[in-house]
Amino acid sequence: MVLTCFQCDDAACMRACPVEALVRDGDTGAVVLVAERCIRCGACEAACPFGHLVLHPRDHLPLKCDLCGGDPACAAFCPTRTLEYR
């Protein structure tokens, strides 16, 4: 089963970030990372109530769905069209 970011309206990961490295993309509505701001503290990972945000094992930057810039690959490749982007 694939679990991905719910792009929460009131995103706990965004609220937990002390340097505002997670921001809302104005075009897609996705919560995205501004890597230059990230201090790799892990607060965002700890804050996600669903466990859908993890830190990369090598660089410790947050890994999460960013909706592929508005054209999510998971929806494009879903063979049954169960996933769709609206």
TATA-V212321 format. One record per run of one state. SS is the DSSP state (hx for helix, st for strand, lp for the rest). FROM is the first residue (numbers start at 1). TO is the last residue. If there is no record, write none. Layout:
BEGIN
ss=[SS;SS]
from=[FROM;FROM]
to=[TO;TO]
END
This chain:
BEGIN
ss=[lp;hx;lp;st;lp;st;lp;hx;lp;st;lp;st;lp;hx;lp;hx;lp]
from=[1;12;17;22;25;31;34;43;48;54;56;62;64;67;71;73;78]
to=[11;16;21;24;30;33;42;47;53;55;61;63;66;70;72;77;86]
END
